Amino acid sequence: MKRYLTLWLLAGLIASAHAREVLPINEGWRFFFKSERTSDNARHVTLPHSWNTDPLAQGYWLETVGNYQNGMYIPAEWASKRLFVKFYGVQSVADVFVNGYHVGTHRGGGTAFTFEITDKIRFGTDNALLVMVNNSSRDDVLPTSTDMNLYGGIYREAELIVTEATAISPLYLGSDGVLVHPREVSAERTEGEIEVHLTSKLENTCSLNIEITAPDGRQVFSKRQKAKIDGKPVSVPFTVEAPELWSPEHPALYTVTAAIGEDSISDRVVVRTGFRSIGVSPSEGFSINGVRTPVHGVVIHHDNALSGGTLVAEDYNADLQQIHAIGANAIRSAVTPHAQYLYDRCDEQGLLVWIDAPFHRAPFLGDMAYFATPDFEENGLQQLQEIIAQHINHPSVVMWGIFSQLWMRGDDVTPYLRRLNDTARAMDPSRPTVACSDQDGALNFITDLIVWKQNVGWRRGTTDDVIVWRDQLQKNWSHLRSGVCYGGQGFLGHKSYTAQDEPRTNWLPEEKQTRFHEEYARNLQNDSLFWGVWIESLFDYGSSRRPYGVNGSGLITLNRREHKDAFYLYKAMWNRQEPTLHIVDKRRRLRDNDKQLFRVYSSAGTPLLLAGADTLAMTEYAPCQYRTDSVSLKGIVHLKTTAGNLCDSVTIFVGNVLKPKRSTVLRRTTGPQTTN
């Protein structure tokens, strides 16, 4: 009743203002599984919501269909208006019904979508809203292969949009209906077009007003024109003289307002954007506004241990703090886009963004990433178009990801990749396209940029082999605009007492991850062959297909409580605002080898390391990496390192460590036998 009363009061405001109103519809939902057959025991939930909230629930991971019901009282005074429902993220397929009428289907969990419901509404009474959600794997909805959890549910917010009969369309690919296209950008002027999508139930023309406001509030462009409403977008050319250019150092944001009406405004949409040019070349690397900008990027996925996949503003703010702490200047949204909130903050904070389309292959042999069917290909195109239309106004977004880690096996995927790439370039020629590849073949020559996913030395060989690969790339493919991506799993609880411990199944110690990153950082970080380096990943992420329910490739744990050693390595190299000093491998407190070598990461100069009262000499092994020679120690050892005003310390025990053999079998004397 309180919610209905709120809508009733807002109805009066809308009627007097004759303008668009956006009302959140996140409360009052009742959820039940389709398999329950009845809503008698439905749970009361608030959006965002998922039926898979625990990333670690391997044995209880549900791919199923869930129903969401809600009721809305729609005032009779709204009978002359138009109503739309917008969902910002439903994983993965949504069917929306109003009063029993099917109003639309959306396939794809990473993008927003909007349906008009005007014709299905009963004005002056209650209305029933039903959303059927399916997160089961399907061969006509991308991604068909992924390592990360697809949590299932209405996992982002929803809203009701109320407009007059003539409006800026909320229906164009889930966007706001106003897309800004800068064509020529320089310090002298920015020229481009503003693409506006219009819709009307009554008129075939309207008065369209465009205004652009500078970061300091000055109006720098204004135009009014008669616009024809014929289903085609209206293009309004604009020029801004002496613009403040957006850059990581100076994230200047402009406001673009599109409005309908002459004497009074009947609809208005406001978006933010920024003007900057993007350049990438094999010799000059990545540049913003002609200024070379080496990319230090981290890959981020879509969950954490507390919220699962239902991330909200507080979750994104906390993650952004970690991104700034490590010193990264770029993020890659893996597999699908994140919420608009994250990109709004990136716009304001000067972070660069790469958004992936969901054409991805996970490292599981039983998966198929590409189905050469019309339904699959159309869904991939649809999701890519939605991604671009919904995020094109963000100046922080500097590249569109087309695919990730595909195999060149079976059906030839390259014609479809070219179709995707051409679609992205046609919709937005101002940004380069990019792909992440761990294979040879023609697919590496389709996108504007290529990022090589490397793991030489992880499962076989040594990390020094990456230099051989790098030299071959320099010799044969130096004309490509190449970046590099790498990473490996490491779990804090997988500790070895001994320096040489026997291999174990699913044994992924943090030490292995640390040494992998150390060698790759030493060999690749400052290599001019690459316009950017991407670390996969910044955070561990939920993967019900993995032995522990988690992909442990992050530099920070899924619960965000623990930073792994490799985090401090990149913080030392990338974050020049906050010096770093960190003793490596502090979590391995018990060691049975009396010969010990110690490593320290420092961006504050050569560290001083004390073992008890003895000073251990340290040499620089690689930028920000310092090591001692092997030294003989015994018993309890207090380690302390200093550099400038920084200090770090740990106490370890060196000597024989009693531990059970892993082959030991414990048996009860009575009752069923159990094995540990």
URGI-V422435 format. One line per field, one symbol per residue. ss: DSSP state (A for helix, B for strand, O for the rest). psi: psi as a letter, one per 40 degrees, with the letter a starting at -180 (. if undefined). Layout:
BEGIN
ss->???
psi->???
END
This chain:
BEGIN
ss->OAAAAAAAAAAAAAAAAOOOBBBBOOOOBBBBBAAAOOOOOOBBBOOOOOOOOOOOOAAAOOOOBBBBBBBBBBOAAAOOOBBBBBBOOOBOBBBBBBOOBBBBBBBOOOOOBBBBOAAAOOOOBBBBBBBBBBOOOOOOOOOOOOOOOOOOBOOOOBBBBBBOOBBBOOOOOOOOOBBBBBBBBOOOBBBBBBBBOBBBOOOOBBBBBBBBBOOOOOBBBBBBBBBBOOOOOBBBBBBBBOOOOOOOOOOOOBBBBBBBOOOOOOBBBBBBBOOOOBBBBOOOBBBBOOBBOOBBBBBBOOOBOOOBOOOOAAAAAAAAAAAAAAOOOBBBBOOOOOOAAAAAAAAAAOOBBBBBOOOBOOOOOOOOOOOOOAAAAAAAAAAAAAAAAAAOOOOOBBBBBBBBOOOOOOOOOAAAAAAAAAAAAAAOOOOBBBBBBOOOOAAAAOOOBBBBBBOOOOOOOOOOAAAAAAAAAAAAAOOOOBBBBBOOOOBOOOOOOOOOOOOOOOOOBAAAAAAAAAAAAAAAOOOOOBBBBBBOOOBOBBOOOOOOOBBOOOOBOOOOOOBOAAAAAAAAAAOOOOOOBBBOOOOOOBBOOOBBOOBBBBOOOOOBBBBOOBBBOOBBBBOOBBBOOOBBOOBBBBBBBBBOOBBBBBBBBBOOOOOOOOOOOOOOOOOOOOOO
psi->dddddddddddddddddfiiihhifeieihhiideeeiedfiihiiiiiiegehdegdefhhhahihhiiihhhideedeiihihhhehhhdhhhhihfehheihhhheeiiihihedeeihieaiihhhhhhheihieehihehidihhdhigeiiiihhhiidhihheegfeaeehhhghdhhiddihiaihhhhiiiedieiihhhhihhideeiheihhhihhhgeeiihhhiihhifihhhiddgghhihhhhihicdiheihhhiiiihiihihiddeahihfehhghhgiihiafiiddebegiadddddddddddddeeieiihhhdiiaidddddddddefiihhhiifgihifhdeihdhhgiddddddddddddddddeedehddheihhdihfiigibiheddddddddddddddgeeiiiiihhfiiideefdidihhhhhfheddiaiddedddddddddddfeeighiihiiiihhdegihdidgiiiihfhgiddddddddddddddddfhedheihhhhidiiihgeeideehhfeieiideedhhiddddddddddgedhiihhhifdegdhhehehihiihhhefihihhhgbehhhhhihdihehiiiihihiiahhhhhiihbeiiiiihihhahhhiiieehhhiidiaiiih.
END
